[in-house]
Amino acid sequence: VQLQASGGGLVRPGGSLRLSCAASGSIVSINDMSWYRQTPGKERELVARISRGGTINYVNSEKGRFTISRDNAKNTVYLQVNSLKPEDTAVYYCNALVTTGSRIIAYWGRGTLVTVSS
């Protein structure tokens, strides 16, 4: 199973980005899909999580600016990020709990860099 994240880049403060992460491979089903982010010297932190049925959890500080969604038919999770701030600069990683065969395994994408700067 592979997770391919895309959509990062350089954006000015106040701008928006839409991150995507598509899962492929031997997938029976995907349970929770999440977005994390990490800056140098800090631990990877959860940004948002969405269940297969659409239940969403946000880290409180990001609620309102970040919107997570998914397309189960495409095995893809999205993160819409609005009103970006310089402190949002980070590598954004997607995570998926994948049922493959008889096991549930957590997979990580390689990350996509978001840089917020004027």
N, C-alpha and C positions, 0 to 999 in steps of 0.2 A: 504494500500500500504506500502510495506517495501523496503528499500534500504539496501543492504548488501555489504559493502565494504571489500576488502581483498587485500593482496599483500604487505602490509607494513612489516617492519622489520629492522634489523640492517645491515647497509652496510658501507663499507669503503669509504672515500672520493674518488671521481672519478668513483665510481661504478654506477650501474643502477638498477632501479626497474620498474616493471609494476604494477600499481594499477588497480583494477577492481571494478566495482560497478554495481550490478544487481538489477533491480527493479522487484518486484513481487506483485501480488494482483489484485484488480479490476481496471485494466488499460484499458482505451479506446485508448489513445495514449500518448506519451511523447513528449513534446515540447523541450525546452532547457534542456540540462544536463550540469552540471558544476562541477568543482573541486575547493574547497577552502582549505585553511590550516590555522592553528592557533597554536601559541606558547604561553606558559604561560605569562599572563599579557598583551597580545596583542589582538586586535580585529581579528576576523576571516577575512581573506582576499581572494579575488578571485584570482585563479591561471589561469583558462582557462574555456571557455564556448563553447559548440557546439550546434548548432540548429539541429532540426530533419533533415533538408535538407543538413546539413554538413557545414554550415557557422561557422567559428571558430574565436574566439577572445581570445587573450592571454594578460595577464598583460605584459607590454613591457619588463620588466626586465627578464622575464622567456622565452621569445621567443627564440627558438633555442635549448634550453635544454629540454623543456617539449613538449610533443606531445599528444594532446587529440584526441580521436577517439571514435566511437560508433558503435554498431551493433544493428540496430533497431529491427531486428527479435528476438534478445535475450534480448531486453530492457536493454542493458548493455553499460556502458561508461568506457573507459580506459584512463589511464594517464601513458604514458611512460616518465620516468624521467632519464635523462642521466647526466653524469659528476656531480654527486651529491656533494654538499658542506656541511660542518657542519651547515651552516646557513639554509639549507633546512630542518633541523630537525624540525618536527612539527607533529601534528595530521592532517591528510588529510581527508576532508569530501566531500562526493558527495552530489549533490543537483539535484533534477529533478522537472520540472514543468509538472504535470501529469493531463491529462484530465480524470476525473472519473465521469461518469454520465454526468451531465450538468455543472460541475464546473471544474475549473483549480486550482489545489492546489500545493503548493511547499512542497516537502518532503525532509528531510535530512537523510542521513545515519548516523550511530553511529561513524564513523571515524576509520581510521587505522593509527597506529603510524609508522612514518618513523624516524629512528635515524641514523644519519650519523656521524660516529666516527671511529677513528683508534684504 
